Amino acid sequence: MSYTREDVLNATQNLTGKTIPVHARIEATQVVLAQPEMRELLAAAEMIAVGNCVCREKEKNCDRPLEVCLSLDAEAQQKITDREWREISLEDALSLLEETHRLGLVHMAYRRGDGEISFVCSCCTCCCWPLTGLKQFDYHDAIAESAYLARYDEEKCIGCRTCVDRCPFDAFSQHEGADRVAHSEDRCFGCGLCVSACPAGAIRFVKRGG
């Protein structure tokens, strides 16, 4: 099963937002997943295939890696047959996710048909249509968030702006002359890019609603 720009745009327009754990059956067809959720998802798959991100192939607005999209199980087999994707091991898939996370990409998962997640991409705001829309228009109720949330500790903040530069959803900001950053939890989708990069340990993951 292939994904076109129209598929993505149509899915984005019809989404409903809910906070979910992995494998929960919901109406939303698209969800942001954090690293812990991704590990669980991939470990449960019987087959994983990797192929190029069609967004970055088409837009060419950045130099981030192309071969970062993952498909699972039956869809993985179909991608290998129809699109010349290649099968990779769980270890290689996890390594790929770690590398794309380090590069500041957001892990977006897509549900099809029976509700199971079958397609995962590591998205950027400069090329990928769903993520660009989220950043530009704050479609916070148009996509399911990660089951995690970034919790900011102002007392530990050293004002380095790493989180401001790394967050693709503009959940962090810093006014001119301020010693510390400001954090808006209601803009956080739980991708974890800020958590892993904060040198002062001022940001941690918590379960949503916890």
Rosetta blueprint (number, residue, H / E / L):
1 M L
2 S L
3 Y L
4 T L
5 R H
6 E H
7 D H
8 V H
9 L H
10 N H
11 A H
12 T H
13 Q H
14 N L
15 L L
16 T L
17 G L
18 K L
19 T E
20 I L
21 P L
22 V L
23 H L
24 A L
25 R L
26 I L
27 E L
28 A L
29 T L
30 Q E
31 V E
32 V E
33 L L
34 A L
35 Q H
36 P H
37 E H
38 M H
39 R H
40 E H
41 L H
42 L H
43 A H
44 A L
45 A L
46 E L
47 M L
48 I E
49 A E
50 V E
51 G E
52 N E
53 C L
54 V H
55 C H
56 R H
57 E H
58 K H
59 E H
60 K L
61 N L
62 C L
63 D L
64 R L
65 P L
66 L L
67 E E
68 V E
69 C E
70 L E
71 S E
72 L E
73 D H
74 A H
75 E H
76 A H
77 Q H
78 Q H
79 K H
80 I H
81 T H
82 D H
83 R H
84 E L
85 W L
86 R E
87 E E
88 I E
89 S L
90 L H
91 E H
92 D H
93 A H
94 L H
95 S H
96 L H
97 L H
98 E H
99 E H
100 T H
101 H H
102 R H
103 L L
104 G L
105 L L
106 V E
107 H E
108 M E
109 A E
110 Y E
111 R E
112 R E
113 G L
114 D L
115 G L
116 E E
117 I E
118 S E
119 F E
120 V E
121 C E
122 S E
123 C E
124 C L
125 T L
126 C L
127 C L
128 C L
129 W H
130 P H
131 L H
132 T H
133 G H
134 L H
135 K H
136 Q H
137 F H
138 D L
139 Y L
140 H L
141 D L
142 A L
143 I L
144 A E
145 E E
146 S L
147 A L
148 Y E
149 L E
150 A E
151 R E
152 Y E
153 D L
154 E H
155 E H
156 K H
157 C L
158 I L
159 G L
160 C L
161 R L
162 T H
163 C H
164 V H
165 D H
166 R H
167 C L
168 P L
169 F L
170 D L
171 A L
172 F E
173 S E
174 Q L
175 H L
176 E L
177 G L
178 A L
179 D L
180 R L
181 V L
182 A E
183 H E
184 S L
185 E H
186 D H
187 R H
188 C L
189 F L
190 G L
191 C L
192 G L
193 L H
194 C H
195 V H
196 S H
197 A H
198 C L
199 P L
200 A L
201 G L
202 A L
203 I E
204 R E
205 F E
206 V E
207 K E
208 R L
209 G L
210 G L
